[in-house]
């Protein structure tokens, strides 16, 4: 089955695009922008991502609000620095992550998204020279062992997203991690093509993204949509990525959610419509 079929039913956006005081208000904004899904993060309610202090009633309100709006929650953010150089902090956050993972099924989701971490003590998305050291990899594996056990108990999967500033910085490192963990581990890849590119490599996007799909395609459990600009990232369509190419490549993998990222509230409906249009055009071009 092609990822192009039924894209509208699997097209989502980060819930924190619409920060509001209540889950009902967040769900209403997602639905109004046309999205069928939302990647949940408690930051959308001004709460900690790891849900510290969030009670069961709030979890229930999130689920009920999104169900009422007809918006699915396929995944939940469990992002923290899993290799933070402060071991005590890392262990405390891992314990909180384990608790959150156990509660994810109550939201209707089956994927917990992670940050593979960095030795930078201040910014979990910023690269650090020590990320390439063997001890950083060992700490990543040790933390993942704990989180994998929690995911298996909860009946969900972990989603690791290659990020240029993290230990799992590209597709080949992601493939190494998957190979070490084995095919039975409850873990897959969140594929964001913009993370694998930069202004310096954008001219090679066909080769880079094709290689990544070849390496990771069978283990991709979710995708993100943003764009590459001269500095940082932007909403899809505001940068240099070829989204027709992206959709042709995604048609080679099993259907998974596609979640729009780095979108301003005022731009959400435009991103939704253009992603659907690019997919349709790519699909039509491949068939002709």
C-alpha positions as a printed Julia matrix, in Angstrom:
288×3 Matrix{Float64}:
   0.0    0.0     0.0
   1.35   3.42   -0.92
   1.81   6.16    1.66
   0.03   8.45   -0.83
  -3.33   6.73   -0.29
  -5.44   8.38    2.33
  -2.82  10.97    3.23
  -5.5   13.33    4.53
  -6.4   10.75    7.18
  -2.77  10.54    8.31
  -1.82  14.2     8.06
  -1.15  15.86   11.4
   0.54  18.77   13.12
   2.37  19.35   16.4
  -0.28  20.12   19.03
   2.04  22.72   20.56
   1.57  24.78   17.38
  -1.59  25.96   19.17
  -0.71  26.66   22.82
  -3.94  27.05   24.77
  -5.19  26.74   28.34
  -7.41  23.72   27.71
  -7.11  20.56   25.59
 -10.52  21.36   24.09
  -9.14  24.61   22.68
  -6.02  22.9    21.29
  -8.07  20.16   19.63
 -10.46  22.71   18.13
  -7.6   24.64   16.51
  -6.06  21.47   15.05
  -9.43  20.46   13.61
 -10.1   23.97   12.27
  -6.79  23.92   10.37
  -7.92  20.69    8.67
  -5.59  18.17   10.28
  -6.79  14.67   11.13
  -3.99  14.04   13.64
  -1.93  15.85   16.27
   1.39  14.86   17.8
   0.76  15.5    21.48
   3.06  17.4    23.84
   1.89  18.61   27.24
   3.74  21.83   26.42
   0.62  22.72   24.41
  -1.05  23.29   27.8
   1.96  25.02   29.33
   2.87  21.85   31.23
   6.19  19.94   31.26
   6.77  17.68   28.27
   7.37  14.71   30.6
   4.01  15.42   32.27
   5.45  16.04   35.74
   2.47  16.75   38.0
  -0.16  16.05   35.35
  -3.0   14.05   36.89
  -5.12  11.31   35.38
  -8.06  13.69   34.99
  -6.01  15.89   32.65
  -4.95  12.87   30.6
  -8.62  11.94   30.33
  -9.59  15.45   29.23
  -6.95  15.41   26.49
  -8.23  12.09   25.14
 -11.89  13.14   25.34
 -11.23  16.52   23.72
  -9.42  15.1    20.74
 -11.91  12.26   20.33
 -14.74  14.8    20.35
 -12.98  16.9    17.7
 -12.35  13.83   15.55
  -8.58  14.31   15.77
  -6.36  11.29   16.44
  -3.23  11.34   18.62
  -0.76   8.91   17.02
   2.27   9.86   19.09
   3.33  11.66   22.25
   6.5   13.64   22.92
   8.75  12.08   25.56
  11.69  14.25   24.62
  14.49  14.91   27.09
  18.27  14.63   26.95
  18.78  10.88   27.35
  22.59  11.26   27.58
  22.75  14.44   29.66
  26.2   14.67   31.29
  24.54  15.07   34.7
  23.8   11.42   35.5
  21.47  12.17   38.41
  19.36  14.52   36.29
  19.33  11.96   33.49
  18.1    9.24   35.82
  15.35  11.44   37.29
  14.1   12.37   33.84
  14.28   8.77   32.69
  12.08   7.75   35.62
   9.57  10.45   34.61
   9.74   9.26   30.99
   9.0    5.68   32.06
   5.91   6.87   33.92
   4.72   8.9    30.91
   5.31   5.99   28.52
   3.07   3.84   30.7
   0.27   6.4    30.37
   0.52   6.95   26.62
  -2.07   4.29   25.7
  -4.67   6.27   27.68
  -4.28   9.02   25.06
  -4.94   6.57   22.22
  -1.37   6.82   20.97
   1.07   4.0    20.28
   4.37   5.85   19.74
   6.57   7.78   22.2
   8.97  10.11   20.39
  12.46  10.59   21.81
  15.52  12.8    21.5
  18.64  10.62   21.18
  20.54  13.18   23.22
  23.71  15.22   23.3
  26.49  15.87   25.78
  25.63  19.57   25.63
  24.34  20.32   29.16
  22.08  23.22   28.17
  20.4   22.41   24.85
  19.32  18.88   23.97
  19.3   19.68   20.24
  22.8   21.19   20.08
  25.81  19.17   18.96
  28.79  18.53   21.23
  32.23  17.06   20.47
  31.73  14.34   23.08
  28.71  12.95   21.22
  31.06  10.78   19.18
  32.73   9.24   22.23
  32.05   5.56   23.04
  30.75   6.47   26.51
  28.01   8.64   24.97
  26.85   5.69   22.89
  26.96   3.44   25.96
  24.82   5.89   27.93
  22.35   6.09   25.05
  22.04   2.31   24.97
  21.68   2.07   28.74
  18.9    4.66   28.82
  17.16   3.06   25.85
  17.19  -0.31   27.61
  15.07   1.2    30.39
  12.73   2.98   27.97
  12.38  -0.1    25.75
  11.27  -2.15   28.74
   8.68   0.51   29.56
   7.47   0.6    25.95
   7.16  -3.18   25.79
   5.13  -3.19   29.02
   2.85  -0.44   27.69
   2.45  -2.1    24.3
   3.79   0.87   22.36
   6.89   1.72   20.34
   9.63   4.28   20.78
  10.34   6.63   17.89
  13.89   7.93   17.44
  14.38  10.85   15.07
  17.81  11.4    13.5
  18.83  14.97   14.4
  22.09  16.65   13.3
  22.92  17.81   16.84
  22.22  14.47   18.52
  24.01  11.16   18.87
  21.73   9.6    16.24
  22.7   12.33   13.83
  21.94  10.76   10.45
  20.47   7.74    8.71
  23.55   5.56    8.96
  23.84   6.02   12.74
  20.12   5.29   13.03
  20.64   2.08   11.05
  23.48   1.1    13.39
  21.23   1.6    16.42
  18.42  -0.46   14.92
  20.81  -3.24   13.96
  22.25  -3.4    17.48
  18.8   -3.48   19.1
  17.42  -6.08   16.7
  14.2   -6.32   14.73
  12.11  -7.39   17.74
  12.81  -4.25   19.78
   9.76  -1.96   20.1
  11.47   0.95   18.37
  11.34   2.63   14.99
  12.42   5.77   13.18
  10.71   9.13   12.91
  11.82  10.26    9.46
  12.29  14.01    8.97
  14.01  14.64    5.64
  14.91  18.21    6.57
  17.08  16.9     9.43
  19.24  15.04    6.93
  19.89  18.1     4.78
  21.42  21.56    5.05
  21.88  24.5     2.69
  25.3   23.05    1.82
  23.86  19.63    0.86
  20.46  20.59   -0.53
  21.68  20.06   -4.11
  22.27  16.4    -3.2
  18.86  15.89   -1.6
  17.8   13.18   -4.05
  20.83  11.03   -3.28
  20.81  11.69    0.49
  17.1   11.06    0.98
  17.03   8.04   -1.32
  19.88   6.45    0.63
  18.05   7.16    3.91
  14.84   5.54    2.67
  16.83   2.54    1.45
  18.45   2.14    4.88
  15.51   2.91    7.14
  12.31   2.5     5.15
  11.12  -0.73    6.72
  11.54   0.72   10.25
   9.96   4.15    9.68
   6.94   4.56   11.97
   6.31   8.27   11.47
   7.39  11.21    9.34
   7.73  14.95    9.87
   7.36  17.81    7.41
   9.39  20.99    7.69
  11.8   22.79    5.35
  15.46  23.76    5.03
  16.34  27.46    4.97
  19.62  29.36    5.18
  19.54  29.28    8.97
  17.59  26.59   10.79
  14.24  25.31    9.59
  10.9   26.65    8.45
   7.42  25.45    7.63
   7.12  23.14    4.63
   7.07  25.11    1.4
   9.02  28.07    2.76
  12.47  26.65    2.01
  14.57  24.64   -0.41
  13.29  21.07   -0.14
  11.69  19.32   -3.11
   8.47  17.96   -1.63
   7.53  16.21   -4.85
  10.73  14.19   -4.4
   9.89  13.6    -0.73
   6.45  12.23   -1.55
   7.78  10.01   -4.33
  10.2    8.5    -1.82
   7.56   8.14    0.89
   5.38   6.23   -1.55
   7.93   3.41   -1.21
   7.25   2.82    2.48
   4.23   1.68    4.48
   1.63   4.34    5.33
   2.51   6.25    8.49
   1.48   9.59   10.03
   2.97  12.73    8.48
   3.24  15.49   11.08
   3.82  19.14   10.12
   6.44  20.91   12.25
   7.74  24.46   12.69
   4.45  25.92   11.52
   3.04  29.25   12.67
  -0.62  29.17   13.7
  -1.54  31.51   10.86
   0.22  29.26    8.33
  -1.23  25.92    9.43
  -4.08  25.69    6.91
  -1.71  26.61    4.05
   0.76  23.9     5.05
  -2.05  21.33    5.31
  -3.37  22.13    1.83
   0.03  22.27    0.16
   1.19  18.97    1.62
  -1.93  17.32    0.2
  -1.41  19.02   -3.15
   2.27  18.07   -3.41
   1.45  14.48   -2.57
  -1.29  14.37   -5.21
   1.0   15.89   -7.83
   3.85  13.52   -6.98
   1.53  10.55   -7.14
   0.06  11.65  -10.46
   3.52  12.24  -11.88
   4.72   8.8   -10.81
   1.7    7.17  -12.46
   2.06   9.0   -15.78
